[in-house]
Amino acid sequence: MTAVAEKELPKYRLLTGVDDAAFCERVSKELEKGYVLYGSPACTFNPETGEMLVAQAIVRPDLKP
């Protein structure tokens, strides 16, 4: 990743989505970029779709404000 691209990354992000393999892959890709998990994931169930929805906060501790 270039220095310019690193500067464009937000320091904090909240990833949300359906609890599936694709969501886990999204989180894993962000961890590879230098993000770290921030707190525990949040989960809720959508009775209309029958899906479990999740949210995970991530931060980039190496970026200076």
Secondary structure, 3 states (H helix, E strand, C coil): CCHHHHHHCCCEEEEEEECCHHHHHHHHHHHHCCCEEEEEEEEEEECCCCEEEEEEEEECCCCCC
